[in-house]
Amino acid sequence: MTEFWQAILLALVQGLTEFLPVSSSAHLILPSQLLGWADQGLAFDVAVHVGSLAAVLLYFRRDLLDMFSGTVSSLKYRQLNEPSRMVLYLGLATVPAGLAGLLLDDLVSGELRSVTVIASTTIFFGLLLGLADWRGHGDRTLDLRSAVIIGLAQVIALVPGTSRSGITMTAALFCGMDREAAARFSFLLSIPIILAAGTLKIAQLVAAGEAVDWLMLFAAVLAAAVTAYLAIAVFLQWVKRLGFLPFVLYRCALGLVLFYVWW
């Protein structure tokens, strides 16, 4: 029972931090360091990926339907339109991180997954996000150049503590996009990444032949999905009014806590 509630709590944390620019890995390392909690295993990883994916698909369902119909229309008339152009940008921005993930998975999941690295990247990339927000956000629309830059920036998110959403929003702000547009593209960009990571985890789970606690798995999916959905909805409203400063300050504080725990 203790492990069950640990898994649910970690799923809530994962769902809450997956889409916020605060680094989910920085939060998930704290229970193991402070409380000695064991890794929850592949089944848990699959569950939180499924929950996070379900949340972002549900929230952006209208956008995704528009992109689907727009792409069909674009193929039919052999001419790009706004929805199909967004699909193109998402595809281009996904390729760099996808390739880097395949090539560098062992390095990222091993040598770089230390408290020192996570604490350092949590603070550094938090400050970089603050700089991007401080220097001003424009009204530039997403274009091919911006999509490529954001995609290349997403590669850095393979380093634990960086925050995938944080680094992509930072890159989008530096490209001149406004806060809400930066956040929305970052969230949409998470769909192929989470789908790819989840598929890989499922393949590993099947190959490993692990016993699965289906009740825990379902509860973790639900917990991650609900908190992730709420995080997306609240963040999009919050960031328009308050900007990124609260998250920058929070990241710096979290990084200092991690350094304190490590020392």
C-alpha positions in Angstrom: 0.0 0.0 0.0 2.9 2.4 0.8 4.3 1.8 -2.7 0.9 2.4 -4.2 0.5 5.9 -2.6 4.1 6.7 -3.5 3.3 6.0 -7.1 0.2 8.1 -7.1 2.0 11.0 -5.5 4.8 10.8 -8.0 2.2 10.6 -10.8 0.6 13.8 -9.5 4.0 15.5 -9.4 4.9 14.2 -12.9 1.6 15.4 -14.3 1.9 18.8 -12.7 5.5 19.5 -13.8 5.5 17.8 -17.2 4.2 20.9 -19.0 5.3 23.7 -16.6 8.7 25.2 -17.2 10.1 23.9 -13.9 11.7 20.5 -14.7 9.9 17.3 -13.8 13.2 15.4 -13.3 14.2 18.0 -10.6 11.0 17.3 -8.7 11.1 13.5 -9.1 14.6 13.2 -7.8 13.7 14.8 -4.5 11.6 11.9 -3.1 14.5 9.4 -3.8 17.1 11.7 -2.2 15.1 12.9 0.8 12.9 9.9 1.5 14.8 7.0 -0.1 11.9 6.1 -2.4 12.8 3.4 -5.0 12.3 3.8 -8.7 8.7 2.9 -9.6 9.7 0.9 -12.7 8.8 0.8 -16.3 5.1 0.3 -15.8 4.9 3.5 -13.9 6.9 5.4 -16.6 4.4 4.1 -19.2 1.5 5.2 -17.0 2.6 8.8 -16.5 3.4 9.1 -20.2 0.0 7.8 -21.2 -1.6 10.2 -18.7 0.3 13.2 -19.9 -0.4 12.4 -23.5 -4.1 12.0 -22.8 -4.2 15.4 -21.1 -2.5 17.4 -23.9 -4.5 15.6 -26.6 -7.8 16.4 -24.8 -6.9 20.0 -24.2 -5.8 20.7 -27.8 -8.4 18.4 -29.4 -9.8 21.3 -31.5 -6.4 22.4 -32.7 -5.5 18.8 -33.6 -8.7 18.3 -35.5 -8.1 21.6 -37.4 -4.5 20.4 -38.2 -5.8 17.0 -39.4 -8.5 18.5 -41.7 -6.2 21.2 -42.9 -3.5 18.7 -43.8 -6.0 16.6 -45.7 -7.1 19.7 -47.6 -3.5 20.7 -48.2 -2.7 17.3 -49.7 -5.9 17.4 -51.8 -5.2 20.9 -53.3 -1.4 20.6 -53.1 -1.1 23.9 -51.3 0.0 24.7 -47.8 -2.6 26.3 -45.5 -2.2 27.5 -41.9 -3.1 24.2 -40.1 -0.9 22.1 -42.4 2.0 24.6 -42.0 1.7 24.0 -38.3 2.0 20.3 -38.8 5.1 20.9 -40.9 6.6 23.1 -38.2 5.9 20.5 -35.5 7.5 17.8 -37.6 10.6 19.8 -38.2 10.9 20.8 -34.6 10.6 17.2 -33.4 13.3 15.6 -35.6 16.4 17.0 -33.8 15.3 15.8 -30.3 14.1 12.5 -31.7 17.4 11.7 -33.3 19.4 13.0 -30.3 17.3 10.9 -28.0 18.1 7.7 -29.9 21.8 8.4 -30.0 22.3 9.8 -26.5 19.8 7.8 -24.4 22.5 5.9 -22.5 24.4 9.0 -21.7 21.3 11.0 -20.6 19.9 8.2 -18.4 23.3 7.4 -16.8 26.1 9.9 -16.4 23.9 13.1 -16.6 21.3 12.0 -14.2 22.9 13.3 -11.0 21.8 15.7 -8.4 24.6 18.1 -9.3 23.6 18.2 -13.0 19.9 18.6 -12.3 20.4 21.3 -9.7 22.8 23.2 -12.0 20.5 23.0 -15.1 17.4 23.8 -13.1 19.0 27.2 -12.0 20.8 28.0 -15.2 18.0 27.4 -17.6 15.5 29.0 -15.2 17.6 32.2 -15.4 17.8 31.9 -19.2 14.0 31.7 -19.3 13.9 34.9 -17.2 16.3 36.6 -19.6 14.2 35.7 -22.6 11.1 37.0 -20.9 12.8 40.1 -19.5 14.2 41.3 -22.9 10.6 41.5 -24.2 8.2 39.3 -26.1 7.0 40.4 -29.5 4.1 39.4 -31.8 6.1 37.5 -34.3 4.3 34.5 -35.8 5.8 31.1 -35.9 7.8 30.5 -39.1 10.2 27.9 -40.5 13.3 29.5 -38.9 11.7 29.7 -35.5 10.5 26.1 -35.7 14.0 24.9 -36.5 15.5 26.9 -33.7 12.9 25.7 -31.1 13.5 22.1 -32.3 17.3 22.4 -31.9 16.7 23.9 -28.4 14.6 21.0 -27.5 17.6 18.7 -27.9 19.1 20.4 -24.8 16.0 19.2 -22.8 17.5 15.7 -22.9 19.8 16.9 -20.1 17.9 16.3 -16.9 16.8 19.4 -15.1 16.6 21.5 -18.3 12.8 21.2 -18.7 11.5 20.5 -22.2 8.7 23.0 -21.9 11.0 25.5 -20.3 13.7 25.4 -23.0 11.2 25.4 -25.9 9.4 28.4 -24.5 12.7 30.2 -23.9 13.7 29.6 -27.6 10.3 30.8 -28.8 10.5 34.0 -26.7 14.0 34.6 -28.1 12.5 34.2 -31.6 10.1 37.0 -30.9 6.9 35.1 -30.1 4.6 36.2 -27.4 4.2 34.3 -24.1 1.0 32.5 -25.0 2.1 31.5 -28.5 5.4 30.2 -27.1 3.5 28.1 -24.5 1.0 26.8 -27.0 3.6 25.7 -29.5 5.6 24.1 -26.7 2.6 22.1 -25.5 1.7 20.9 -29.0 5.4 20.0 -29.6 5.2 17.7 -26.6 2.7 15.4 -28.3 5.1 13.6 -30.7 7.9 13.6 -28.1 5.7 12.0 -25.4 4.2 9.6 -27.9 7.7 8.5 -29.0 9.0 8.2 -25.5 5.9 6.3 -24.3 6.1 3.9 -27.3 9.7 3.2 -26.4 8.8 2.6 -22.8 6.0 0.2 -23.7 8.4 -1.8 -25.9 10.9 -2.0 -23.1 8.2 -3.1 -20.7 7.0 -5.8 -23.0 10.6 -7.0 -23.6 11.3 -7.0 -19.8 8.2 -9.0 -19.0 7.6 -7.1 -15.8 4.6 -8.0 -13.7 2.1 -5.1 -13.8 -0.1 -3.8 -11.0 -3.0 -2.8 -13.1 -4.8 -0.9 -10.3 -1.7 1.2 -9.7 -1.2 1.7 -13.4 -4.7 3.0 -13.9 -4.6 5.2 -10.9 -1.2 6.7 -12.0 -2.6 7.4 -15.5 -5.6 9.2 -14.1 -3.6 11.2 -11.6 -1.1 12.3 -14.2 -3.8 13.1 -16.7 -5.9 15.2 -14.4 -3.0 17.3 -13.0 -1.4 17.7 -16.4 -4.7 19.0 -17.9 -5.2 21.4 -15.1 -1.5 22.6 -15.3 -1.9 23.4 -19.0 -5.2 25.2 -18.5 -4.0 27.3 -15.6 -0.6 28.0 -17.0 -2.0 29.5 -20.3 -4.2 31.9 -18.3 -1.5 32.7 -15.8 1.4 33.3 -18.1 -0.5 36.0 -20.0 -0.9 38.1 -16.9 2.1 37.3 -14.7 4.8 36.2 -17.2 7.5 33.7 -16.4 9.1 35.4 -13.4 7.3 33.2 -10.7 8.7 30.1 -12.4 12.2 31.6 -12.7 12.2 32.3 -9.0 10.8 28.9 -8.2 13.4 27.1 -10.3 16.2 29.0 -8.6 14.9 28.1 -5.2 14.4 24.4 -6.2 17.9 24.2 -7.5 19.3 25.6 -4.3 17.3 23.0 -2.3 18.8 20.3 -4.5 22.3 21.6 -3.9 21.6 21.7 -0.2 20.3 18.1 -0.2 23.4 16.9 -2.2 25.9 18.6 0.1 
